[in-house]
Amino acid sequence: MTELRNMIGIVPQKAVLFHGSIRENLLWGNENASEQEIEQAIEIAQAKEFLDSKEGRLDFTVAQGGKNLSGGQRQRLTIARALVRKPEILILDDSASALDFATDAKLRKAIRQMADDMTVFIVSQRTSSIQYADQIIALSEKIMKELKEGNTYTCMGCRSFLTVYKDEEGKPKFYGRFNQGVVTLNLVDVACSSGGNMEEFWKIMDERLELCYTALMCRHKRLKGTPSDVAPILWQNGALARLEKGEKIDKLLLNGYSTISLGYAGLCETVRFMTGKSHTDPEATPFALEIMQYLNDACAKWRDETSIAFSLYGTPLESTTYKFAKRLQERFGKIEGVTDRNYITNSYHIHVSEEIDAFEKLTFESQFQKLSPGGAISYVEVPDMQNNLEAVLAVMKHIYNHIMYAELNTKSDYCQVCGYNGEIQIQKDEHSKLIWVCPHCGNTDQDKMNVARRTCGYIGTQFWNQGRTQEIAERVLHL
């Protein structure tokens, strides 16, 4: 935990400064920082100009809470303090809200030039503050309140959402709860196993759901009886609960305090196999929704029988997509539009190669996101949007009005050999293996290039297996 915390620099919206000199405040970030490191952080944080005007400069005395500084000055100093820390991960939580737009722009430009050295998370109410982001994530309070009994709260990880739980006093509780695990149903296998026969499809679906239930109960039973002593920080010290020493965690596994998830994948290919159409086709969409409702009904049945909070979850698949695809090809061969690729589509998503604009995609997928209470996320692929903030804002407004959770993804690559700063391409080598190639110099050494892509619901930089790489290569732009 200490090692993780040492990697992170966080700047909250409300700047916190202590009584003492500016130097002492900055050294809170790193007490061993050199003068050069302090000055560099000050310059990046756009604090140099106002510091130069202060008597004593770094020795200027800050009142408790920074009351003798303006809001913008306090924010710039807290940003500098985080930068002095030299974090691998920098979190800016609406921390430039008191800055004028010109200073904010200079700050973002300076931080952007450090992007190769750290990952930056920006929470902001200004569209201009996120225009250079590789990934923009929007959470609609409006839609979330409709789906979550009037509540708004964050997800766990990239997409997993807890269902609503109320304590003994009837108050909603979200933080400190957890998920017991996920078992994912390969819907495409159900479809192919049925041979296209609808009656057989539902029969096999019931069999596979029973198998998933058994696997999920194995997870639950593995946790049952666990004494709180195995992880005091989780079970005794408040991270997840405040149980007594020796007390078992069993009560936290029941009655909705924690959830357990039935995952699903490949709805797109499933519908195509059974109907011959994309699930975006109006004639096929009802069948896709019927499958989703059937899975929800299974979760409700298990929930009533066990008092365990089963919920339906849109599995991201990540590298598992390749494993699923390979098993499907072994069992059923290559079926066009169904098993002929080295990946299957995540959860309810429209196939990555299907031409559709961002607004239609988000509106269509919203009806399926409602049926994934255990978690789901939609996304659209966009080109470089740095000079088209109007379009970014239009998409974000559409998300707010139509879908609970979605993101915009762009590309951010760099070739260390020639300095190319554009999109690194995916090509096949002489053995038909997918490889990454710099279009400027032809570099194929992955150790000498920086590639950032949405993996499933988050940005990945560690390169991917052949299945996920093929999926990335086939993505079409939605704007």
C-alpha positions in Angstrom: 0.0 0.0 0.0 2.8 2.4 0.9 4.5 1.6 -2.5 1.3 2.4 -4.3 0.7 5.7 -2.4 4.3 6.8 -3.2 3.5 6.5 -6.9 0.5 8.9 -6.7 0.3 12.7 -6.5 -3.2 14.1 -6.0 -4.4 17.7 -6.1 -7.9 18.2 -4.7 -10.2 21.1 -5.8 -9.8 22.7 -2.3 -6.2 23.6 -2.0 -4.7 22.7 1.4 -1.7 24.7 2.5 0.0 24.9 6.0 1.4 27.7 8.0 5.0 28.1 7.1 7.1 29.1 4.1 6.3 28.3 0.5 9.4 26.1 0.4 8.2 24.1 3.5 4.8 23.6 1.9 6.4 22.4 -1.4 8.7 20.0 0.5 5.7 18.2 1.9 5.6 16.6 -1.5 9.2 15.4 -1.3 11.4 16.5 1.6 14.5 15.6 -0.3 13.7 17.6 -3.4 16.5 19.8 -4.8 16.3 23.5 -5.6 16.2 22.6 -9.3 13.3 20.1 -8.8 11.4 22.7 -6.8 11.9 25.4 -9.5 10.9 23.0 -12.3 7.7 22.2 -10.5 6.9 25.8 -9.8 7.4 26.6 -13.5 5.2 23.8 -14.7 2.5 24.8 -12.2 2.5 28.4 -13.6 3.4 29.7 -10.1 6.7 31.4 -11.0 5.2 34.8 -12.0 3.3 35.4 -8.8 6.1 33.9 -6.6 8.6 36.3 -8.1 6.4 39.1 -6.8 6.4 37.8 -3.3 8.9 39.2 -0.8 11.3 36.4 0.1 9.9 34.3 -2.7 10.2 30.7 -1.5 10.7 32.0 2.1 7.4 33.9 1.9 5.2 33.0 4.9 1.9 31.3 4.1 -0.9 31.8 6.5 -2.7 28.7 7.8 -4.9 27.4 4.9 -3.2 29.9 2.6 -5.6 32.7 3.6 -3.1 35.3 2.4 -3.1 33.9 -1.1 -5.7 34.0 -3.8 -7.6 30.8 -4.8 -5.7 30.5 -8.0 -2.3 30.9 -6.2 -3.2 28.3 -3.7 -4.2 25.8 -6.4 -0.9 26.4 -8.3 1.1 25.8 -5.2 -0.7 22.5 -4.5 -0.1 21.4 -8.1 3.6 22.3 -7.7 3.7 20.3 -4.5 2.3 17.3 -6.2 4.9 17.7 -9.1 7.8 17.9 -6.6 6.8 14.4 -5.6 7.6 13.2 -9.2 4.6 10.9 -9.2 4.0 8.2 -11.8 0.3 8.9 -11.5 -1.0 12.5 -11.2 -4.7 13.1 -10.2 -6.0 16.6 -10.8 -9.4 16.7 -9.1 -10.9 19.9 -10.6 -7.8 21.5 -9.2 -7.6 24.3 -11.8 -11.1 25.6 -11.2 -9.8 28.9 -9.7 -7.4 29.6 -12.6 -8.2 31.9 -15.5 -8.5 30.1 -18.9 -5.1 31.4 -20.1 -3.2 30.1 -17.1 -5.2 26.8 -17.2 -4.1 26.4 -20.9 -0.5 27.0 -20.1 -0.6 24.5 -17.2 -2.2 21.8 -19.3 0.4 22.3 -22.1 3.3 22.1 -19.6 1.8 18.9 -18.0 1.2 17.4 -21.4 4.9 17.7 -22.2 5.5 15.4 -19.2 3.0 12.8 -20.3 5.7 10.3 -21.2 6.8 10.2 -17.6 3.4 9.9 -15.8 -0.2 9.0 -16.2 -2.6 12.0 -15.7 -6.2 11.8 -14.5 -8.2 15.0 -14.8 -11.5 15.6 -13.3 -12.9 18.9 -14.7 -16.0 20.9 -15.4 -14.2 22.6 -18.3 -14.3 21.0 -21.7 -11.0 22.8 -22.6 -9.2 21.0 -19.7 -9.8 17.6 -21.2 -9.4 18.3 -24.9 -6.0 16.6 -25.1 -7.0 13.5 -23.1 -6.6 10.1 -24.7 -9.8 9.0 -23.1 -12.8 11.0 -21.9 -15.2 9.3 -19.5 -18.7 10.8 -18.8 -21.1 9.7 -16.1 -24.6 11.0 -16.5 -26.2 12.0 -13.2 -29.5 12.4 -14.9 -29.7 8.8 -16.3 -28.0 7.3 -13.2 -30.7 8.7 -10.9 -33.3 7.1 -13.2 -31.6 3.7 -13.0 -30.3 3.7 -9.4 -33.3 4.7 -7.3 -32.3 8.4 -7.3 -28.7 7.8 -6.3 -25.4 8.8 -8.0 -22.1 7.0 -7.2 -18.9 5.9 -8.8 -18.2 2.5 -10.4 -15.6 0.0 -9.3 -12.8 -0.3 -11.9 -13.8 0.5 -15.4 -17.4 -0.6 -15.4 -18.5 -2.6 -12.4 -21.4 -1.0 -10.4 -22.8 -2.1 -7.1 -26.6 -2.3 -6.9 -28.4 -0.1 -4.5 -28.2 -1.2 -0.8 -29.7 0.5 2.2 -28.5 0.0 5.8 -30.6 -0.6 8.9 -31.6 3.1 9.0 -32.8 3.0 5.4 -29.8 5.1 4.1 -28.1 4.1 0.8 -24.6 2.9 1.3 -22.1 2.4 -1.5 -18.5 3.1 -0.3 -16.9 0.2 1.6 -18.9 -2.5 -0.2 -17.5 -5.0 -2.6 -18.2 -7.7 -5.3 -17.7 -11.4 -4.7 -16.6 -12.2 -8.2 -17.7 -12.8 -11.8 -18.4 -15.8 -13.9 -19.0 -15.1 -17.6 -21.3 -16.8 -20.0 -20.1 -17.1 -23.6 -23.4 -16.4 -25.4 -21.9 -17.3 -28.8 -21.2 -20.8 -27.7 -24.9 -21.2 -26.6 -26.0 -20.0 -30.0 -23.6 -22.2 -32.0 -24.4 -25.2 -29.9 -28.1 -24.8 -30.7 -27.4 -25.0 -34.4 -29.7 -22.1 -34.9 -32.7 -23.8 -33.5 -34.6 -21.4 -31.2 -36.1 -24.0 -28.9 -32.7 -25.7 -28.5 -31.1 -22.3 -27.9 -33.2 -21.6 -24.8 -32.8 -25.2 -23.5 -29.0 -24.9 -23.7 -29.2 -21.4 -22.2 -30.8 -22.9 -19.1 -28.1 -25.5 -18.9 -25.3 -23.0 -19.2 -27.0 -20.7 -16.6 -27.1 -23.5 -14.2 -23.4 -24.1 -14.7 -22.7 -20.4 -14.1 -24.8 -20.5 -11.0 -22.8 -23.5 -9.7 -19.5 -21.6 -10.4 -20.7 -18.4 -8.8 -21.8 -20.3 -5.7 -18.3 -21.9 -5.5 -16.9 -18.3 -5.3 -19.4 -17.4 -2.6 -18.7 -20.6 -0.6 -14.9 -20.0 -0.9 -15.4 -16.6 0.9 -17.9 -17.9 3.4 -16.3 -18.6 6.8 -13.4 -16.3 6.2 -12.2 -14.7 9.4 -11.7 -10.9 9.4 -8.1 -11.5 10.6 -6.9 -12.6 7.1 -7.0 -9.0 6.0 -7.4 -6.6 8.9 -7.2 -3.4 6.7 -10.2 -4.7 4.7 -12.4 -6.3 7.3 -11.4 -4.7 10.6 -10.0 -1.2 9.9 -12.8 0.2 7.7 -11.7 -0.4 4.1 -14.7 -2.7 3.7 -16.0 -3.2 7.2 -15.3 -2.9 10.9 -15.6 -6.4 12.2 -14.2 -7.7 15.4 -11.1 -9.8 15.5 -11.9 -13.4 14.7 -15.4 -12.5 13.4 -16.3 -14.1 10.1 -17.3 -12.0 7.1 -20.4 -14.0 6.3 -23.0 -11.3 7.1 -21.3 -9.1 4.4 -22.0 -11.7 1.8 -25.7 -11.7 2.1 -28.7 -9.3 1.8 -27.2 -7.0 -0.8 -24.2 -5.7 1.1 -22.0 -7.2 -1.5 -22.8 -8.3 -5.0 -21.9 -11.3 -7.2 -22.0 -11.0 -11.0 -23.2 -13.1 -13.9 -21.1 -11.8 -16.8 -22.0 -12.2 -20.5 -20.2 -11.7 -23.8 -20.9 -11.9 -27.5 -24.5 -10.7 -27.7 -23.7 -9.2 -31.1 -22.5 -12.5 -32.7 -25.2 -14.5 -30.9 -28.0 -12.5 -32.5 -26.3 -12.7 -35.9 -26.0 -16.5 -35.7 -29.6 -17.0 -34.6 -31.3 -14.4 -36.9 -28.8 -13.7 -39.6 -28.9 -10.0 -38.8 -27.0 -7.5 -36.6 -28.7 -6.8 -33.3 -28.9 -3.1 -34.5 -31.5 -4.4 -37.2 -35.0 -3.5 -35.9 -36.1 -7.1 -36.7 -33.3 -8.5 -34.5 -33.2 -6.0 -31.7 -36.2 -7.6 -29.8 -34.4 -10.9 -29.6 -31.2 -9.3 -28.2 -33.3 -7.5 -25.5 -35.1 -10.8 -24.8 -31.8 -12.5 -24.1 -30.8 -9.6 -21.7 -34.0 -9.8 -19.9 -33.7 -13.6 -19.6 -30.3 -13.2 -17.9 -31.7 -10.6 -15.5 -34.6 -12.9 -14.7 -32.1 -15.7 -13.8 -30.2 -13.3 -11.5 -33.5 -12.3 -9.8 -34.5 -16.0 -9.3 -31.1 -16.8 -7.7 -31.3 -13.7 -5.6 -34.7 -14.6 -4.2 -33.5 -18.2 -3.4 -30.3 -17.3 -1.7 -30.4 -13.7 -0.4 -27.2 -13.1 -2.4 -27.2 -10.1 -4.6 -26.7 -11.6 -8.0 -26.6 -9.0 -10.8 -25.9 -8.9 -14.6 -22.5 -7.6 -15.7 -21.2 -6.6 -19.1 -17.9 -8.5 -19.1 -15.0 -6.5 -20.6 -13.2 -9.8 -21.6 -9.8 -8.0 -22.0 -7.5 -10.8 -23.1 -10.1 -13.6 -22.5 -11.7 -12.5 -25.8 -8.9 -14.4 -27.7 -9.4 -17.5 -25.6 -13.2 -17.5 -26.1 -12.7 -17.0 -29.9 -10.2 -19.8 -30.2 -12.4 -22.3 -28.3 -15.3 -21.4 -30.6 -13.3 -22.0 -33.7 -12.1 -25.3 -32.4 -15.7 -26.4 -31.7 -17.6 -24.9 -34.6 -15.1 -23.8 -37.2 -15.1 -20.4 -38.8 -18.6 -19.0 -39.3 -18.7 -15.7 -41.2 -19.6 -12.8 -38.9 -19.8 -15.1 -35.9 -16.6 -17.1 -35.2 -14.3 -16.0 -38.1 -12.3 -13.5 -36.0 -9.9 -13.9 -33.1 -12.1 -12.0 -30.7 -15.8 -11.8 -29.8 -17.6 -8.6 -29.0 -17.7 -7.3 -25.4 -21.1 -7.6 -23.6 -23.9 -5.9 -25.6 -21.7 -3.7 -27.8 -22.2 -3.1 -31.5 -19.5 -4.8 -33.5 -16.4 -2.6 -33.7 -16.4 -2.8 -37.5 -20.1 -1.7 -37.9 -20.5 1.7 -39.4 -22.6 3.9 -37.1 -22.3 7.4 -35.8 -21.5 8.2 -32.2 -25.0 9.5 -31.4 -26.9 6.6 -32.8 -24.5 4.1 -31.2 -24.9 5.6 -27.7 -28.7 5.8 -28.1 -29.0 2.2 -29.3 -26.7 0.8 -26.6 -28.4 2.7 -23.8 -31.4 0.3 -23.8 -28.9 -2.6 -23.1 -27.0 -0.7 -20.5 -30.2 -0.4 -18.5 -30.3 -4.2 -18.4 -26.7 -4.5 -17.0 -27.2 -3.3 -13.4 -24.0 -5.0 -12.3 -22.0 -2.8 -14.6 -21.5 -1.8 -18.2 -19.9 1.0 -20.3 -20.3 2.2 -23.8 -17.7 3.9 -25.9 -17.2 5.7 -29.2 -14.0 5.9 -31.2 -13.0 9.4 -32.3 -10.2 11.1 -34.2 -8.0 13.9 -32.8 -10.5 16.2 -31.2 -8.2 18.9 -29.9 -9.5 21.5 -32.3 -13.1 20.5 -32.3 -14.3 21.0 -28.7 -17.8 21.7 -30.0 -18.1 18.1 -31.2 -16.7 16.8 -27.8 -19.3 18.8 -26.0 -22.1 17.7 -28.2 -21.2 14.0 -27.6 -21.0 14.6 -23.8 -24.4 16.3 -23.8 -25.8 13.4 -25.7 -24.3 11.0 -23.1 -25.9 13.1 -20.3 -29.3 12.9 -21.9 -29.3 9.3 -23.1 -26.9 6.9 -21.4 -25.6 6.5 -17.9 -21.9 5.7 -18.5 -19.8 6.2 -21.7 -16.5 7.3 -22.9 -14.7 8.9 -25.9 -11.5 7.2 -27.1 -8.7 8.6 -29.3 -5.2 7.5 -30.0 -1.9 8.7 -28.5 1.3 7.1 -29.8 5.0 8.0 -30.0 7.9 6.4 -31.8 11.1 6.6 -29.7 13.2 5.9 -32.8 12.2 8.8 -35.1 10.1 11.0 -32.8 6.8 10.4 -34.8 3.8 11.6 -32.8 0.8 10.1 -34.5 -1.0 6.8 -34.9 1.2 3.7 -34.8 -0.2 1.3 -37.4 -1.1 -2.4 -37.1 0.1 -4.6 -40.0 0.7 -8.3 -40.7 4.2 -9.6 -40.9 5.5 -12.4 -43.2 4.0 -15.0 -40.8 0.6 -13.2 -40.8 1.1 -12.1 -37.2 -0.3 -8.7 -36.3 2.5 -6.3 -35.4 2.8 -2.6 -34.6 4.7 -0.4 -37.1 5.7 3.2 -37.1 4.4 4.6 -40.4 7.2 7.2 -40.5 10.4 5.1 -40.0 9.1 1.5 -40.0 10.1 0.7 -36.4 8.6 -2.5 -35.2 10.4 -2.8 -31.8 7.6 -2.5 -29.2 10.2 -1.6 -26.6 11.0 1.6 -28.6 7.4 2.9 -29.1 4.6 4.1 -26.8 1.2 3.0 -27.8 -2.0 3.8 -25.9 -5.4 2.3 -26.8 -8.6 1.5 -25.0 -8.3 -2.1 -24.0 -12.0 -2.6 -22.9 -13.0 0.2 -20.6 -9.6 1.7 -19.8 -6.5 2.8 -21.5 -3.8 0.1 -21.9 -0.1 0.5 -22.9 1.3 -3.0 -22.5 0.3 -4.2 -25.9 -2.2 -7.0 -26.4 -2.6 -10.6 -27.6 -3.5 -11.3 -31.2 -7.2 -11.4 -30.6 -7.5 -8.0 -28.9 -5.0 -6.5 -31.4 -7.2 -7.6 -34.3 -10.2 -6.1 -32.5 -8.3 -2.8 -32.1 -7.3 -2.9 -35.8 -10.9 -3.3 -37.0 -12.4 -0.4 -35.0 -14.1 2.2 -37.1 -14.5 5.9 -36.1 -17.9 7.0 -34.9 -17.2 10.7 -35.6 
